[in-house]
Amino acid sequence: MDYANCKITDTICLPNSDFPRIVIIGGGFAGLALVEKLKHKKIQLVLFDKNNFHQFQPLFYQVATSALEPDSIVFPFRKQISGYKNVLFRLAEVEEIQTFSNTIITNKGKVHYDYLVLATGTTNNFFGMDKVENHSLGMKDIRDSLNIRHMMLQNLEQAAITCDDKERDALTNFIIVGGGPAGVEMAGALAEFCKYILPKDYPEYPSSIMNIYLIEAIDKLLSTMSNKASSKTLKYLKDLNVKVLLNESVSDFDGSKVTTKNGKTILAKNLIWTAGVKGQFPKGINEKHIVRGNRIKTDGNLKVEGYDNIFAIGDIAALISEATPKGHPQVAQAAIQQGKYLGNSILNIINNKPLKPFKYKDKGSLATVGKRKAVADIGKFKFAGYFAWLLWSIVHLMSISGFRNRLMVGFNWAISYFTYEKSNRLIIRNFKPKTNTKKITSKVNNQK
Ligand SMILES: Cc1cc2nc3c(=O)[nH]c(=O)nc-3n(C[C@H](O)[C@H](O)[C@H](O)COP(=O)(O)OP(=O)(O)OC[C@H]3O[C@@H](n4cnc5c(N)ncnc54)[C@H](O)[C@@H]3O)c2cc1C
């Protein structure tokens, strides 16, 4: 490829090519599946991401609870595309799309495209509750997981220092908001930390010092799964002493005290938000194509409505049809299948071949609730327990990018399976809350 001839209009240097240029924004599950489909084809593929690594979000909770180290679940794009001669990676955040000139504007410069693919995923949705957002931690980025880990370890250390009982309660109470898979898995992992790690690392505390609350707005956990999965999960969590509050939602959090819609108050300095996501994408897409959840409306071929050469895939895409009135589920399988599908479609478009509409194949859902327990809905088979957990472990292990990463995760899991030991619980960087929290005083009522 000829790097001496960067297009004059581009301020990010890319080699000239006789092939059509496809720019992909976002190297998540969807973007990477597309890259894999179009590697070695007669196409110039340019992947932009604001990070230089792909993140395996389903295991964020394990990093947050010190079960895994972060580098075992993130994987560098340059390693992923090594040997793919037609694929280029550029580390930049895309800020704007100028659809009239087929150009993207990034924080590092601009580049033109022949086809553009939006695969930018989602970010936390706090539903306008700014105060809750300012004081809590979401789990949408590997840095969030590390923040949760550091917050947790620092607060447990501070609890050993403080002489104030109420302050200690707030430091050792953990609130997880959202009873979907991320919230349930986080609650289970924290409960196991409390059961197996706390007595070893902090012998001065009784395990009862750490309280884990899981708050869910509707009357069941894992609402997208079967009733069996939902009720089993509730039982597993209760067995692990998680306090599950159903039909309850958070209305306020000042960094030290959580208030719920039903008027309950809980002293807590640790609030982990998994209750909702919304699409994130650069500006420039006409607002009339943006639907519920800040997703981008596409046609049956994942083409963004109103544009001839812009596509959306993964969590950001909403393919609204009679069969999918709310779009496809925002899960890894849907993102991967859309990435693969679009790869084939783009080849067909370039070769003037007809397109078939996208069809999602639901391969089932899995969620784990602590070690050796999980729930599974695979077609008409609904099961729970050890076999479901084994299946969960195999599926997740095989889905992680990179042989070395799979090896590291497998090794850590094997050790933890036999010993309940997790990785070293080091406070390497100082976690500072986004906003200073009030010091707890005895005037606050503790209603646990
Ligand atoms: C905690 C958690 C647990 C989950 N557990 C499961 C699970 O168990 N099973 C399951 O199926 N799904 C799970 N999911 C959902 C799953 O991770 C998502 O459905 C999937 O990641 C969506 O893939 P995507 O490619 O659309 O977006 P993402 O994977 O989110 O990737 C988006 C990419 O775009 C990049 N990006 C965003 N904006 C820009 C920009 N402006 N410029 C440049 N780059 C940008 C980001 O850096 C990122 O790399 C979980 C999600 C979370 C958060």
The ligand as an SDF file (V2000), in Angstrom:
LIG
                    3D

 53 58  0  0  0  0  0  0  0  0999 V2000
  -21.5260   -5.3970   32.1290 C   0  0  0  0  0  0  0  0  0  0  0  0
  -22.0850   -6.0040   30.8610 C   0  0  0  0  0  0  0  0  0  0  0  0
  -22.3410   -7.3630   30.7980 C   0  0  0  0  0  0  0  0  0  0  0  0
  -22.8450   -7.9270   29.6410 C   0  0  0  0  0  0  0  0  0  0  0  0
  -23.0650   -9.2650   29.6070 N   0  0  0  0  0  0  0  0  0  0  0  0
  -23.5070   -9.8360   28.4710 C   0  0  0  0  0  0  0  0  0  0  0  0
  -23.6750  -11.2490   28.3860 C   0  0  0  0  0  0  0  0  0  0  0  0
  -23.4340  -11.9690   29.3460 O   0  0  0  0  0  0  0  0  0  0  0  0
  -24.1150  -11.7790   27.2000 N   0  0  0  0  0  0  0  0  0  0  0  0
  -24.3680  -10.9850   26.1100 C   0  0  0  0  0  0  0  0  0  0  0  0
  -24.7330  -11.5000   25.0550 O   0  0  0  0  0  0  0  0  0  0  0  0
  -24.2410   -9.6520   26.1660 N   0  0  0  0  0  0  0  0  0  0  0  0
  -23.8010   -9.0550   27.3060 C   0  0  0  0  0  0  0  0  0  0  0  0
  -23.6460   -7.7010   27.3600 N   0  0  0  0  0  0  0  0  0  0  0  0
  -24.0220   -6.8930   26.1820 C   0  0  0  0  0  0  0  0  0  0  0  0
  -22.9330   -6.9380   25.1280 C   0  0  0  0  0  0  0  0  0  0  0  0
  -21.6750   -6.6440   25.7020 O   0  0  0  0  0  0  0  0  0  0  0  0
  -23.2820   -5.9260   24.0460 C   0  0  0  0  0  0  0  0  0  0  0  0
  -24.5070   -6.3140   23.4770 O   0  0  0  0  0  0  0  0  0  0  0  0
  -22.2040   -5.8690   22.9740 C   0  0  0  0  0  0  0  0  0  0  0  0
  -20.9860   -5.4240   23.5190 O   0  0  0  0  0  0  0  0  0  0  0  0
  -22.6320   -4.9340   21.8380 C   0  0  0  0  0  0  0  0  0  0  0  0
  -21.6190   -4.9350   20.8730 O   0  0  0  0  0  0  0  0  0  0  0  0
  -21.3820   -3.6480   19.9690 P   0  0  0  0  0  0  0  0  0  0  0  0
  -20.3200   -4.0230   19.0180 O   0  0  0  0  0  0  0  0  0  0  0  0
  -22.6720   -3.1570   19.4460 O   0  0  0  0  0  0  0  0  0  0  0  0
  -20.8710   -2.5120   20.9660 O   0  0  0  0  0  0  0  0  0  0  0  0
  -19.6440   -2.4950   21.9660 P   0  0  0  0  0  0  0  0  0  0  0  0
  -19.1630   -3.8610   22.2560 O   0  0  0  0  0  0  0  0  0  0  0  0
  -20.0920   -1.6580   23.1060 O   0  0  0  0  0  0  0  0  0  0  0  0
  -18.4940   -1.7450   21.1510 O   0  0  0  0  0  0  0  0  0  0  0  0
  -18.5760   -0.4020   20.8060 C   0  0  0  0  0  0  0  0  0  0  0  0
  -17.1830    0.0750   20.4260 C   0  0  0  0  0  0  0  0  0  0  0  0
  -17.2790    1.3820   19.8660 O   0  0  0  0  0  0  0  0  0  0  0  0
  -16.2560    2.1940   20.3620 C   0  0  0  0  0  0  0  0  0  0  0  0
  -16.7410    3.5900   20.2350 N   0  0  0  0  0  0  0  0  0  0  0  0
  -17.8660    4.1010   20.7440 C   0  0  0  0  0  0  0  0  0  0  0  0
  -18.0260    5.3800   20.3630 N   0  0  0  0  0  0  0  0  0  0  0  0
  -16.9600    5.6850   19.5920 C   0  0  0  0  0  0  0  0  0  0  0  0
  -16.5530    6.8510   18.8970 C   0  0  0  0  0  0  0  0  0  0  0  0
  -17.2950    7.9700   18.8920 N   0  0  0  0  0  0  0  0  0  0  0  0
  -15.3880    6.8450   18.2200 N   0  0  0  0  0  0  0  0  0  0  0  0
  -14.6220    5.7200   18.2020 C   0  0  0  0  0  0  0  0  0  0  0  0
  -14.9660    4.5720   18.8320 N   0  0  0  0  0  0  0  0  0  0  0  0
  -16.1280    4.5530   19.5120 C   0  0  0  0  0  0  0  0  0  0  0  0
  -16.0540    1.7130   21.7780 C   0  0  0  0  0  0  0  0  0  0  0  0
  -14.7620    2.0610   22.2610 O   0  0  0  0  0  0  0  0  0  0  0  0
  -16.2310    0.2040   21.6170 C   0  0  0  0  0  0  0  0  0  0  0  0
  -15.0130   -0.4310   21.3090 O   0  0  0  0  0  0  0  0  0  0  0  0
  -23.1240   -7.1000   28.5150 C   0  0  0  0  0  0  0  0  0  0  0  0
  -22.8790   -5.7400   28.5720 C   0  0  0  0  0  0  0  0  0  0  0  0
  -22.3560   -5.1930   29.7340 C   0  0  0  0  0  0  0  0  0  0  0  0
  -22.0740   -3.7080   29.7790 C   0  0  0  0  0  0  0  0  0  0  0  0
  1  2  1  0
  2  3  1  0
  2 52  2  0
  3  4  2  0
  4  5  1  0
  4 50  1  0
  5  6  2  0
  6  7  1  0
  6 13  1  0
  7  8  2  0
  7  9  1  0
  9 10  1  0
 10 11  2  0
 10 12  1  0
 12 13  2  0
 13 14  1  0
 14 15  1  0
 14 50  1  0
 15 16  1  0
 16 17  1  0
 16 18  1  0
 18 19  1  0
 18 20  1  0
 20 21  1  0
 20 22  1  0
 22 23  1  0
 23 24  1  0
 24 25  2  0
 24 26  1  0
 24 27  1  0
 27 28  1  0
 28 29  2  0
 28 30  1  0
 28 31  1  0
 31 32  1  0
 32 33  1  0
 33 34  1  0
 33 48  1  0
 34 35  1  0
 35 36  1  0
 35 46  1  0
 36 37  1  0
 36 45  1  0
 37 38  2  0
 38 39  1  0
 39 40  1  0
 39 45  2  0
 40 41  1  0
 40 42  2  0
 42 43  1  0
 43 44  2  0
 44 45  1  0
 46 47  1  0
 46 48  1  0
 48 49  1  0
 50 51  2  0
 51 52  1  0
 52 53  1  0
M  END
$$$$
